[in-house]
Amino acid sequence: MGKLSRRKFLSTAAGAVAVASLPKQLKAQAAANPPRKPNVLFIMSDDMRAELGCYGSRFHAQSPNLDALAQSGVRFDRNYCQFPLCNPSRSSLLTGRHPTTTGVLGNTTRFRDKHPDYVSLPELFRQNGYVTLRSGKIYHGGIDDPKAWDVGYGILEGPGGAGGHTLKATADGQIPATKPSDLPAPLAQDVSRAAESDRMVLLDGMGEGNGDYHSTDTIIGFLNKYKDQPFFIGCGYSKPHSPPAAPEKFYDLYDLDKIELTPDFAAWPTVPPGFPTFSIRPRNADLFIGRAATVSEAKQVIRSYIASISFVDYNIGRVLAELDRLGLRDNTIVSFVCDHGYQLGEKGKWSKAGSLFENGTRVPLILHVPWAKGNGTACTRIVQSVDIYATIAELCGLPLPPGNEGRSLTPLLNDPTAAWDQPAFSVWSEDGSTLHGTAIRTEKWRYAEFGPNGTNGAMLFDPHTDPLEMKNLADDPQYASVVAELSPLVKKYASNLGKTQV
């Protein structure tokens, strides 16, 4: 593979986004000449943890277009999803309700079937005079909202599947101490999806045959066709969801020899001493299913994952460049968020499913609101993806539907250091109907309980002194007062399942 320098990448990635000049607040314009309703460009990516350059990527992922968007807007450094799985997370985000309220706890439940009266975020805009358009993955694959879109409901995600060549990671025999014989019997037998796991895809050209490239072309077409009327555009990317895929140029950005695995890397899913058994599922759901990951293979898959992030960033750059070319940036709210996080070999886990750790629930959130006073800064307050609905609705002057549970982030958009006392909650369910884990993230702590009323154990981490979550403090008497403070909050949140509101 030929090498592509960072400088060349920046120059060829369809126009890395420049920091736009900020107009005066829309509300300050004369009432006699009201501004046109602000547009919304709502961008989502799948399975992408906070592994962007602007988030201090551990694996040095290059994401110049999203970095520039963060520089021109407000980057939320500690945003958390409500469920580390696609459909429950997206259903929560797009309805502005917690999973304990929606009851959507698995990938096959349609929120419309359970709650036909809910007004989804794009539907709210459709009801208020916007044209609503979608291309790519906004709701979970195969699940969409027919009330949400003027254009885009039921359209294909893009032709050609991955649109490239499958690569297989090569082993070097460097398997850490844990051996298959040490694992529970069910794990050794869990090979039904092994052929689908740990695949990587090398895309032809610049990925023109891939669905994410196709979705980008569709979005660019929407911008040109509907530029003269208020729009809400859902721009969804399926990568870096497995199998990670990218053109050769993006693989070549990364040197395998420079990828360093985390200190808690393990060949198999491994519950560290002192951690609850249920904190790490015994089976990987996405990558390295039913088999060990060698050091060499792990590095190759991580390179493919971050190359896939760069490919998504390249396509987002194409969309934002067109937004600028059409002169729409100054009247368009641009949001970027992901459905959930991901573990890349930490504690032997290669997926998001079941992860109530920081990497499983922390996700990027970038908001560029042209008139926001906080643009160009980062916000370190604890926020939640469920807050996005209320935020965008308020920014556009739309009324929140009854029962919305989000809290608008507009105070933080104007002052990212403003007082904020809202923790973030995340839950997990193994069976799609009951809760098996509930976590809370505060400014100082991450705490999680497993099983009814914590009967299957608890985790407590100090993210400031232990960012890799290597030591569980839950049973340390020194932190009994912290557990006593957080445990009732977790139990109260979990007890809301089946009720109407948190």
ZIVENJO-V739755 format. One record per residue. N is the residue number from 1. RES is the residue in three letters. SS is DSSP state (hx for helix, st for strand, lp for the rest). PSI is psi in degrees with one decimal (NA if undefined). OMEGA is omega as a letter, one per 20 degrees, with the letter a starting at -180 (999 if undefined). Layout:
BEGIN
n res ss psi omega
N RES SS PSI OMEGA
N RES SS PSI OMEGA
END
This chain:
BEGIN
n res ss psi omega
1 MET lp 134.0 r
2 GLY lp 147.7 a
3 LYS lp 142.8 r
4 LEU lp 115.6 a
5 SER lp 158.4 r
6 ARG hx -39.0 a
7 ARG hx -43.8 r
8 LYS hx -39.1 r
9 PHE hx -44.2 a
10 LEU hx -35.2 a
11 SER hx -21.3 a
12 THR hx -6.7 a
13 ALA lp 50.7 r
14 ALA lp 39.8 r
15 GLY lp 81.2 r
16 ALA lp 134.6 a
17 VAL lp 129.3 r
18 ALA lp 152.8 r
19 VAL lp 118.7 a
20 ALA lp 147.7 r
21 SER lp 144.5 a
22 LEU lp 129.3 r
23 PRO lp 170.8 r
24 LYS lp 160.3 a
25 GLN lp 136.8 a
26 LEU hx -36.2 a
27 LYS hx -13.8 a
28 ALA hx -8.9 r
29 GLN lp 155.1 a
30 ALA lp 138.6 r
31 ALA hx -27.2 a
32 ALA hx -16.7 a
33 ASN hx 66.5 a
34 PRO lp 146.9 r
35 PRO lp 158.0 r
36 ARG lp 149.7 r
37 LYS lp 136.7 r
38 PRO lp 140.8 r
39 ASN st 164.1 r
40 VAL st 124.4 r
41 LEU st 105.7 a
42 PHE st 105.4 a
43 ILE st 131.9 r
44 MET st 150.0 r
45 SER st 161.3 a
46 ASP lp 132.6 r
47 ASP lp 23.5 a
48 MET lp 110.7 r
49 ARG lp -179.4 a
50 ALA lp 64.2 a
51 GLU lp 46.0 r
52 LEU lp 158.8 r
53 GLY hx -44.1 a
54 CYS hx -13.6 r
55 TYR hx 12.4 r
56 GLY lp 47.4 a
57 SER lp 125.2 r
58 ARG lp -35.9 a
59 PHE lp 15.2 r
60 HIS lp 40.5 r
61 ALA lp 139.9 r
62 GLN lp 120.9 a
63 SER lp 63.9 a
64 PRO hx -34.0 a
65 ASN hx -42.9 r
66 LEU hx -33.2 r
67 ASP hx -42.1 r
68 ALA hx -36.8 r
69 LEU hx -42.2 r
70 ALA hx -36.7 a
71 GLN hx -31.9 a
72 SER hx -17.9 a
73 GLY lp -145.9 r
74 VAL st 124.3 r
75 ARG st 122.5 r
76 PHE st 110.8 a
77 ASP st -22.3 a
78 ARG st 73.0 r
79 ASN st 139.5 a
80 TYR st 136.9 r
81 CYS lp 165.4 a
82 GLN lp -7.6 a
83 PHE st 126.0 a
84 PRO lp 58.3 r
85 LEU lp 148.6 a
86 CYS hx -65.0 a
87 ASN hx -46.7 r
88 PRO hx -38.3 r
89 SER hx -47.3 a
90 ARG hx -38.1 r
91 SER hx -38.0 r
92 SER hx -49.8 a
93 LEU hx -43.4 a
94 LEU hx -8.9 r
95 THR hx -10.3 a
96 GLY lp 30.7 r
97 ARG lp 147.3 a
98 HIS lp 154.0 r
99 PRO hx -29.9 r
100 THR hx -17.9 r
101 THR hx -44.6 r
102 THR hx -30.3 a
103 GLY lp 7.1 r
104 VAL lp 102.7 a
105 LEU lp 14.7 r
106 GLY lp 175.6 a
107 ASN lp -4.1 a
108 THR lp -5.3 a
109 THR lp 128.6 r
110 ARG lp 125.9 a
111 PHE hx -30.1 r
112 ARG hx -32.8 r
113 ASP hx -35.4 a
114 LYS hx -31.9 a
115 HIS lp 74.9 a
116 PRO lp -16.5 a
117 ASP lp -10.4 a
118 TYR lp 141.5 r
119 VAL lp 109.8 a
120 SER lp 164.6 a
121 LEU hx -52.0 r
122 PRO hx -31.3 r
123 GLU hx -39.5 r
124 LEU hx -42.1 r
125 PHE hx -37.5 r
126 ARG hx -37.9 r
127 GLN hx -18.5 a
128 ASN lp 33.0 r
129 GLY lp 6.1 r
130 TYR lp 149.5 r
131 VAL st 129.6 a
132 THR st 130.4 a
133 LEU st 144.0 r
134 ARG st 142.6 r
135 SER st 135.5 a
136 GLY lp -168.5 a
137 LYS lp 107.7 r
138 ILE lp -59.5 r
139 TYR lp 174.0 a
140 HIS lp 149.3 a
141 GLY lp 127.8 a
142 GLY lp -7.5 r
143 ILE lp 126.6 r
144 ASP lp 176.5 a
145 ASP lp 106.0 a
146 PRO lp -20.8 r
147 LYS lp -5.9 a
148 ALA lp -31.5 a
149 TRP lp 137.0 r
150 ASP lp -40.1 r
151 VAL st 129.2 r
152 GLY lp -19.8 a
153 TYR lp 125.3 r
154 GLY lp 0.3 r
155 ILE lp 158.0 a
156 LEU lp 150.0 r
157 GLU lp -12.5 a
158 GLY lp 147.0 a
159 PRO lp 160.4 r
160 GLY lp 8.9 r
161 GLY lp -130.2 a
162 ALA lp -28.8 r
163 GLY lp 34.2 a
164 GLY st -155.3 a
165 HIS st 134.7 a
166 THR st 133.1 r
167 LEU st 149.8 r
168 LYS st 136.1 r
169 ALA lp 142.9 r
170 THR lp 137.6 a
171 ALA lp 155.1 r
172 ASP lp 5.7 r
173 GLY lp -0.2 a
174 GLN lp 73.3 r
175 ILE lp 125.2 r
176 PRO lp -179.5 a
177 ALA lp -37.1 a
178 THR lp 131.9 a
179 LYS lp 157.2 a
180 PRO hx -33.0 a
181 SER hx -18.9 r
182 ASP hx -6.4 a
183 LEU lp 155.8 r
184 PRO lp 147.1 a
185 ALA hx -40.4 a
186 PRO hx -33.9 a
187 LEU hx -42.7 a
188 ALA hx -25.9 a
189 GLN hx -6.3 a
190 ASP lp 77.5 a
191 VAL lp 12.7 a
192 SER lp -31.7 a
193 ARG lp 15.6 a
194 ALA hx -36.3 a
195 ALA hx -22.5 a
196 GLU hx -13.4 a
197 SER lp 167.7 a
198 ASP lp 32.7 r
199 ARG st 151.2 r
200 MET st 150.9 a
201 VAL st 129.4 r
202 LEU st 112.1 a
203 LEU st 146.7 r
204 ASP lp 148.7 r
205 GLY lp -129.1 r
206 MET lp 21.2 r
207 GLY lp 21.1 a
208 GLU lp -23.7 r
209 GLY lp -0.2 a
210 ASN lp 150.4 a
211 GLY hx -36.3 a
212 ASP hx -35.9 r
213 TYR hx -43.0 r
214 HIS hx -42.3 r
215 SER hx -38.5 r
216 THR hx -44.7 r
217 ASP hx -41.2 r
218 THR hx -43.0 r
219 ILE hx -41.3 r
220 ILE hx -39.2 r
221 GLY hx -40.5 r
222 PHE hx -45.4 a
223 LEU hx -41.5 a
224 ASN hx -39.1 a
225 LYS hx -35.4 a
226 TYR lp 20.0 a
227 LYS lp -20.7 a
228 ASP lp 11.4 r
229 GLN lp 154.5 a
230 PRO lp 131.3 a
231 PHE st 151.8 r
232 PHE st 113.0 a
233 ILE st 123.1 r
234 GLY st 114.8 a
235 CYS st 103.6 a
236 GLY st 135.7 r
237 TYR lp 137.0 a
238 SER lp -14.3 r
239 LYS lp 153.3 j
240 PRO lp 26.5 r
241 HIS lp 145.4 a
242 SER lp 143.5 i
243 PRO lp 132.6 r
244 PRO st 142.3 a
245 ALA st 142.2 r
246 ALA st 154.3 r
247 PRO st 161.9 a
248 GLU hx -37.3 a
249 LYS hx -31.9 a
250 PHE hx -30.6 r
251 TYR hx -39.4 a
252 ASP lp -7.7 r
253 LEU lp -17.1 a
254 TYR lp 130.9 r
255 ASP lp 118.6 a
256 LEU hx -37.5 a
257 ASP hx -18.5 a
258 LYS hx -2.3 r
259 ILE lp 121.8 a
260 GLU lp 124.0 r
261 LEU lp 156.9 a
262 THR lp 156.1 a
263 PRO lp -24.5 a
264 ASP lp 18.9 r
265 PHE st 138.9 r
266 ALA lp 153.5 a
267 ALA lp -33.5 a
268 TRP lp 161.8 r
269 PRO lp 123.3 a
270 THR lp 123.7 r
271 VAL lp 115.3 a
272 PRO lp 156.1 r
273 PRO lp 135.9 r
274 GLY lp 2.5 r
275 PHE lp 150.5 r
276 PRO lp 142.8 a
277 THR hx -36.5 a
278 PHE hx 2.4 a
279 SER hx -25.8 r
280 ILE lp 116.9 r
281 ARG lp 143.9 a
282 PRO lp -9.2 a
283 ARG lp 138.0 r
284 ASN lp 142.9 a
285 ALA lp -20.8 a
286 ASP lp -50.4 a
287 LEU lp 152.4 a
288 PHE lp 53.2 a
289 ILE lp 121.2 r
290 GLY lp 13.9 r
291 ARG lp 165.4 a
292 ALA lp 158.5 r
293 ALA lp 118.4 r
294 THR lp 166.0 r
295 VAL hx -44.3 a
296 SER hx -45.5 a
297 GLU hx -40.6 a
298 ALA hx -43.7 r
299 LYS hx -39.1 r
300 GLN hx -41.8 a
301 VAL hx -38.9 r
302 ILE hx -41.5 r
303 ARG hx -41.3 r
304 SER hx -38.4 r
305 TYR hx -48.4 a
306 ILE hx -28.4 r
307 ALA hx -37.4 r
308 SER hx -37.2 r
309 ILE hx -43.1 r
310 SER hx -32.9 r
311 PHE hx -42.7 r
312 VAL hx -44.6 r
313 ASP hx -40.4 r
314 TYR hx -44.8 a
315 ASN hx -38.1 r
316 ILE hx -37.4 r
317 GLY hx -36.5 r
318 ARG hx -42.1 r
319 VAL hx -46.6 a
320 LEU hx -33.6 r
321 ALA hx -38.7 r
322 GLU hx -37.6 r
323 LEU hx -41.9 r
324 ASP hx -41.9 a
325 ARG hx -34.5 a
326 LEU lp -1.5 r
327 GLY lp 29.2 a
328 LEU lp -8.4 a
329 ARG hx -39.4 a
330 ASP hx -9.9 r
331 ASN hx 25.5 a
332 THR st 125.0 r
333 ILE st 122.8 r
334 VAL st 123.5 r
335 SER st 144.3 r
336 PHE st 127.1 r
337 VAL st 160.1 r
338 CYS st 159.6 a
339 ASP lp -33.7 a
340 HIS lp 174.8 a
341 GLY lp -155.0 a
342 TYR lp 147.5 r
343 GLN lp 131.6 a
344 LEU lp 63.4 r
345 GLY lp -8.0 r
346 GLU st 123.7 a
347 LYS lp 26.0 r
348 GLY lp 10.2 a
349 LYS lp 132.4 r
350 TRP lp 65.3 r
351 SER lp -175.9 r
352 LYS lp -28.9 a
353 ALA lp 122.9 r
354 GLY lp -4.1 a
355 SER lp 111.8 r
356 LEU lp 22.4 r
357 PHE lp 172.2 a
358 GLU hx -45.2 a
359 ASN hx -23.8 a
360 GLY hx -24.2 a
361 THR hx -18.4 r
362 ARG st 128.9 a
363 VAL st 153.3 r
364 PRO st 144.2 r
365 LEU st 117.8 r
366 ILE st 129.8 r
367 LEU st 120.5 r
368 HIS st 106.7 r
369 VAL lp 113.3 a
370 PRO lp -31.6 a
371 TRP lp 6.7 a
372 ALA lp 135.1 a
373 LYS lp -21.8 a
374 GLY lp 5.0 a
375 ASN lp 141.3 r
376 GLY lp 5.2 a
377 THR st 169.4 r
378 ALA st 148.6 r
379 CYS st 127.0 a
380 THR st 8.1 r
381 ARG st 154.7 r
382 ILE st 119.1 r
383 VAL st 169.7 a
384 GLN st 150.9 r
385 SER hx -26.8 r
386 VAL hx -17.0 r
387 ASP hx -13.3 a
388 ILE hx -40.7 a
389 TYR hx -54.6 a
390 ALA hx -34.6 a
391 THR hx -52.2 a
392 ILE hx -37.6 r
393 ALA hx -45.8 a
394 GLU hx -41.6 a
395 LEU hx -30.1 a
396 CYS lp 6.0 r
397 GLY lp 27.7 a
398 LEU lp 143.1 a
399 PRO lp 138.8 r
400 LEU lp 135.6 r
401 PRO lp 152.1 r
402 PRO lp 140.7 r
403 GLY lp -4.2 r
404 ASN lp 133.6 a
405 GLU lp 0.8 r
406 GLY lp 165.7 r
407 ARG lp 121.9 a
408 SER lp 135.6 a
409 LEU lp 8.7 a
410 THR hx -35.5 r
411 PRO hx -34.9 a
412 LEU hx -24.9 r
413 LEU hx -30.4 r
414 ASN hx -27.4 r
415 ASP lp 91.6 a
416 PRO lp -12.7 r
417 THR lp 6.0 a
418 ALA lp 153.3 r
419 ALA lp 139.4 a
420 TRP lp 119.0 a
421 ASP lp 21.8 a
422 GLN lp 119.5 r
423 PRO lp 174.2 r
424 ALA st 141.3 r
425 PHE st 144.3 r
426 SER st 146.0 r
427 VAL st 164.2 r
428 TRP st 143.7 r
429 SER lp 133.5 r
430 GLU lp -27.9 a
431 ASP lp 0.0 r
432 GLY lp 6.5 a
433 SER lp -26.8 r
434 THR lp 157.2 r
435 LEU lp 133.4 r
436 HIS lp -8.4 r
437 GLY st 142.0 r
438 THR st 133.0 a
439 ALA st 150.5 r
440 ILE st 139.5 r
441 ARG st 121.4 r
442 THR lp -179.4 r
443 GLU lp -31.9 a
444 LYS lp -23.5 a
445 TRP lp 156.0 r
446 ARG st 125.1 a
447 TYR st 139.3 r
448 ALA st 145.4 r
449 GLU st 146.3 a
450 PHE st 139.7 r
451 GLY lp 166.7 r
452 PRO hx 122.6 r
453 ASN hx 30.4 r
454 GLY hx 20.1 a
455 THR lp -18.9 r
456 ASN lp 18.0 r
457 GLY lp 171.6 a
458 ALA st 159.8 r
459 MET st 139.1 r
460 LEU st 127.2 r
461 PHE st 148.1 r
462 ASP lp 97.5 a
463 PRO lp -21.7 a
464 HIS lp -36.5 r
465 THR lp -16.1 a
466 ASP lp 66.1 a
467 PRO lp -22.2 r
468 LEU lp 0.3 r
469 GLU lp 58.2 a
470 MET lp -21.5 a
471 LYS lp 121.3 r
472 ASN lp 121.6 a
473 LEU lp 1.8 a
474 ALA lp -33.9 a
475 ASP lp 6.6 r
476 ASP lp 118.8 a
477 PRO hx -26.1 a
478 GLN hx -24.5 a
479 TYR hx 18.8 a
480 ALA hx -35.6 a
481 SER hx -32.6 r
482 VAL hx -46.1 r
483 VAL hx -40.8 a
484 ALA hx -28.4 r
485 GLU hx -40.2 a
486 LEU hx -31.3 a
487 SER hx -44.1 r
488 PRO hx -32.4 r
489 LEU hx -40.7 r
490 VAL hx -44.9 a
491 LYS hx -39.5 r
492 LYS hx -42.9 r
493 TYR hx -45.9 a
494 ALA hx -32.7 a
495 SER lp -11.4 r
496 ASN lp -13.7 a
497 LEU lp 124.0 a
498 GLY lp -7.4 r
499 LYS lp -177.2 a
500 THR lp -24.9 a
501 GLN lp 146.4 r
502 VAL lp NA 999
END
